[in-house]
Amino acid sequence: MIKDSIKKIRTFRKKLLSPLHEFLKDSRAVGIILIVCTIVSLILANSPWQEPYLHFWEMEFHFPVAALHLPHTFLHWINDGLMALFFFLVGMEIKRELTIGELSSIRKSMLPVLAAIGGMLCPALIFAIFNGNTPYAHGWGIPMATDIAFSLGVLSLLGNRVPVSLKILLMALAIIDDLGAILTIAIFYTADLQLTYLFAGAAALVLLVILNLAKVQRLILYFIPGIILWYCILNSGVHATIAGVLLAFCIPLSKISSLEHSLHDPVNFIIMPVFALANTAIVFPPDILHVFTSTISYGIIAGLLIGKPLGIFFFSWLATRLKLAALPSQTSWLQIVGVGLIAGIGFTMSIFISTLAYTENELQVISKMSVIVASLLAGLAGFIFLKILKPQQ
C-alpha cells in the first residue's frame, strides 16, 4: 500500500516536472524567461506596488566590519557580485572557443572576429554621430553589445530554415562581441583607480596564472584567490565583473567543461532573470514618448537596428573580398544581413553598460527603454527577414 502510494507520488511528480525540465533544456528558454521577467518588472515598477518593489532592490545590507567596503544594496550585489559569475561563465566560453573551438585557428576565426569588430564599431560611431558633442557622449558603448542568449534563442526559432554553420557564426560573433564589451568596460567604464587595490588584485592574478602554469587541478585553490581578486577589483575602480573573466582565463581547460555545465542553469535561470528584474525596474515618465526624442535614444536605437547589421555585413564582405575569410557553407549574403539584424539584440550587456555609462536615473531610464525597444525590433526584424528567405541549397 505504502509502495503504491510512493509510486503514485513519483509518477505525479514526474508528470508535473517533466514539462518544466523539457522547457529548461530548450535553447529558447533563457530568452523567454528574460522577456517574462522584463515584462513583470516593468508592470510592477508602474503599479500600485511600485514603492515596495523599487525599495526592495535598494534594500541596504550592513556588515559587522564596515571597513570591508562590500556592495551595500541588493542591486549592487546583483550588478557587482552575481554578474561576476555571469562574466565568469562568459569568460570560460571565450577561453574554450579560443583554445579548442570555432576561434582556435586564424582561418576559423577571421570572419566572426572581423564581423564582430564591424558590429561594434558601426553602432558606436552612429551613437557618436548623435551624441558626440553632447554631455551624453559617454554612452557610446551601449549599442555595441549582442546578447548571446536572446540572439541564439531567436535564431533557434527558425529551425531548419537556417544552416548550422550560420548558428555557429552567430555564436562565435556574439562571443567575440562579449569580449569586446568586457574590454570596453575595463578600459572606458571605470571610476578613479585605487592603485593599492589594483596592485593587490594584480598579485592575486599572478598567483592564479602561476597555479595554471603549474597545472594545478584543484578548483578550490583557484576560487580562494579568485574571491580576493574580485574584492580587490571591486575596490580598485575597475568594474568588479572583470574579475570573473580574469579568473575564467586562469581555470585549467580540462575543468572548464564541467564548470560550465554546473554554472549553466544557475546563471541562466537564476542570475540573469534576477538581473533583468532588478535592472528593468523602470518607472515610466509621465510623457513616455519624450524618452524616445532624446539623442541618447536615437543613438542606441539606430546603433542596434542599423549599425549592427551594417557593420557585420560590410566587414564580412570586406573580409571575403580581401580573401581573409570565406562565407560559411550553405549561407548567403542575405542570411548575413539577417544575422546582423538579430545581433542587434543588445539586452543584457547593453542594459548593464547603461548602468555604468550614466549615473543619473533619468538617463538610465532613457537608455534602458531604448535598449529594450531596439532589441525587440531587432529580434522581430531578423526573425521575419530570415523566415521569408529561401534556405540555401
N, C-alpha and C positions, 0 to 999 in steps of 0.2 A: 504493500500500500504506500509506504513512505517512498520506496524506489520509484513507483509510478508517478507520485506527486513531484518528485525531484526531476524526473524525466520530462514531465509536462512543463515545469517551470523553465527548464533548459530549452525546450522546444519553443516556448513562447518568447523567451529572451532572444533566441536565435532569429526568430521571425521578426522581432522588434528591431534588433540591432543590425541585421544583415543589410537592409537598405541603406542605413547610415554608413556602414563600412564600405559599401559599394560606391556611395556618393563621395566619400573622402578619398577613395582611390582614383576617382575621375580627375583628369587633368584640368577640368574646368572648375573644380570645386573651390579652389582658392579664390579665383576671380569672383565667383558667385557670392561667396561669403563676404568678401570685401565690399562688394556692391551693397549687399544687405546691411552690413554694419554702417556704411556711409549713409544710407537712407535713414536707418534708425537713429543715428547720431544727429542728422540734420533735423529730423522730426522732433526729437527730444529737446534739442537746443532752441527750438522755436515753439515750444509748447508750454502749457501751464507749469510743467516740471522743469522749466529752464533753469531756475536758480539753483535747486539742489543738484541738478545734473552737471552744471558748469562748476559748481563748488566742489563736487566730488573729485574732478580732475585736478583742482588746485589745492586739494587737501594737503596740509603740511605734516611732515614727519620730523619729530625731534629726537635726536640721538643723544645718548648719555655723554658721549665725547664730542662736543661741538667742534673741536679743533680738527676733526676728521675731514671737514669740507666735502660732505657727500651731497647728492641731489636732495632737495628738501621738499619737493612736492611729487605727487603721484605722476603728473605729466612729465616732470623732469626725469623721474626714474624710468619711465617708458622710453623717452627720447634719448636719454644718455646711457641707460642701463640695458633694458630689454632689447633695444635696437642694436646694441653692440653684439648681441647674439645673432641677430639677423645678418649683420655685416660679417660676422664670423662664418656663418653658413655661406654667404656670397663669396667670401674670400677663399674658402675651400673649393667651391665650384670653379672659381677663376684659376686657382693653382692646378686643379686636376685637368682642366681644359688646356692650360699652358704646357703641362708636362706630358700628358698621355692622350689628350683629347683632340678636338677639332682645331685647336690653336697650337698644336705641338710642333708643327713644321711651318716654315715660311710660306711654302706653296699653299698649304691648307688655310693659313690664317690671313693671307693678304686681302682677300675680298671682304670678309667680315670686319677686319681691322680698319681698312680704308673706308668702308661703308659706314662704320660706327663713327669714325672721325668726321666724315661729312655730316652725319646725323647729329653730331654735337656742335660743330662749328656754325652751320647754317642757322639753327634755331637761336644760338647765342648772338649771331650777327643781326638777325631780324629783330630780336629783343633790343639790341643796342641801337638800331635804327630808330625805334620808337622812343627809347629812354636814355640814349647816350648822353644827352645834355640836361638831364633832369636829376633830382635827388633820388630817383628810383633805379639808377643805373646798376646798383649792386645786385639786382635780381637776375642778371643775365644767365646765371647757372640753372635757373628754374626749368626752362623748357628744353634743357639738354638731355634730360633723363628718359629712359624707357623702362617701364615696369615689366619685368620678366613674367611674373605670374599672370597678369592680365593679358599681355600680348600673346603669350603662348596659349592661354585659355581661349581667346578669340579665334586664333588660327586653328585650334583643335576642333572648333565647332564646324569647320568646313570639311572635316573628314578626308575622304579620298580625293576631293577636288584640288587639293594641293599636295605636291610630292613631298616625301620625307626629307629630301635634300633642302627644300625651302624652309621646312621647320627647323632643320639643323642650322641653316644660315641665320634665321631669326634668333635662335637661342645663342649662337656664337656672337652675333652682333650685339644682343642685349647684354651679354656678359662683359664684352669689351666696353660697352656703354656704361655699365655699372662701375667698371674700373676707372673710367674717365670721370664719372661723378664722384667717386671716392677721392681721386686725386684733386679734383676741384674743391671739394670740401676741405681737404687737408691743407691746401695751399692758399685758397682765397677766402674761405669762410671760417677764419679763426679769430679769436679775441686777442688781446695783448698777451704775448708769450711770457710765461713764467719760467725762466731758464733753469731754476733749481729743479722743478718738477720735470722739465723737459730732459735734463741730463739724467735724472733718476730713471725716467722712462726708457731712455736710451740704454742705460745699464741693464735694465730688465730685458730689453730686446736683444742685447748682445748675449745675455745668458741663454735666451731661447734659441738663438742661432747656434750657439755652442752645443746645446743639447741636440739640436737637429743634426749638426755635423758629426756629432759623436754617435749618431744613430740610436739615441735613447728612445725606447718604445713606450715606457710607462707614461700615460697621458697626465696623471696627477702631477708629474714633475714639470709639465708644460703649463698646467692650469694655475698653479700657485704663482709663478712669476707673471703669468698672463693677467691675473687679477691685479697684481701690483702694477703692471703696465697700464691696465685700464684706469686705475686710480690716479697714476701719475699723469697720464694723458688728459684725464678729466680736469685736473687742476692746472694743466700747463697752458691752457688757452687754445690748444688744438682740440677739435671735437672728439669726445670720448669714443665714438663709434669706430674711429680709425684703429683703435687698439684691437678690435675684433678682427680686422683684416690683417694686421701685422701678426697677430697670434696665429691666424689661419695659415699664413705663408710659412710659419715655422713648424707646423704639425707634420710629422712624417707622412709621406704619401700613402704608405701601407695602412695607415689608420684613418685616412680621410673618408673612405667609402663607408665604413661602419659609423663614423661620427655623423656624416651627412644623413645616413639612414635614421639615426637616433634623434637628430635635431629637426628633421624634415617636418614632422607633424606638429611638435610644439611651436616651432617658428611660424609655420604657415597657417596653423589653425588656432593658435592662441596669441602669439606676439603680434603678428600682422593685423588680425582683427581688432585687438586691443589698441594698437597704434591708430588704426582707421577710426575707431570710436572716439579716441581722445583728440585726434588732430583734425577731425572734421566736425567737431562740436562748434559749428559756425552759426552765430546769431545773424540772421538776415537783417540788413539795414532797412529802414522804412522805405527808401527808394531803391529797390534792389536792382533796377535797370541801370542806375548810376554806377554800380560796380563795374559794369561792362563798357563804360565810356572812358575808363582810365587808360592811360598809355601803358600801364602795367598789364592790364587785361589784353590790350591789343598785342603787346609783345609776346605774352605767354601763349595766347590762342593761335596767333599767326605762326609763332615759332614751332609749336607742336603740330599744328594742322598742315602748314605749308613748308616750314623749314625742315622738318624731319624727312618727309618723302623726297623733297627736292635735294637735300644733302646726300641722302643714301643713294638715290638714283644717279646723281651726277658723279659722285666719287666712285660708284661701282662701274659706271660707263667709262670713266677715265682710266680706271684700273685695267679694264679689258682692252681699251684702245692702246694703252702703253704696254700691253702683254705682261702685266704684273700678276694678273689673275684671270680666271675664266668663270663664266656663269656655272652654277651647279647643274647637274644633269636634269633634264626634263623640266627646266624652268625657262620662262620668257622674261623679256624686259617689262612687260605689263605686270607680271607677278612681282617683280622687284618693286614696282610702284606700289602695289597692294601691300607688300611687306613694310614699305616705308610709311604708308598710312597707319598701319597697325602699330608700328614703332612709335607713333605719336601719342600712344597711351603712356603718359608720364606718371600718373597717380602717386604711388608710394614714395618714390625717390624725389619726385618734383615737389610734393607736399612737404617732405622732410626738408628739402633745401629752402623752401619758402619760410620755414620757421627759423632758419639760420640767416637768410638774406635780410629779413626785416624784423625789427623788434617791436614796431608799432602794431597794435592789434588790427587797426583799420587796414593797413597794407597787407597783413597776413590774410585777412578775410578776402580781400580782392584777389590775392594770389591764389589762395586755395580754391575759391569758387571758379576762378579762371581755369585752373588745372583740371578740376572735376568736369567742367563743361567741355574743355578741349579734349580730354581723354575719352569722354563719352562720344563726342562727334568723330574723333579719330577711329575709335573702335568700330562704330557703325559704318563709317565710310570705307574702312579697309575690308570689313566683312562683306558688305554689299558689292564692292568693286571686285573682290576675288570670287564671290559667288556667281557673278554673271559672266566671268571669264571662262572660256573653254579650257579644260585641262590640257596641258601639253602631252603629246603622244611620244 
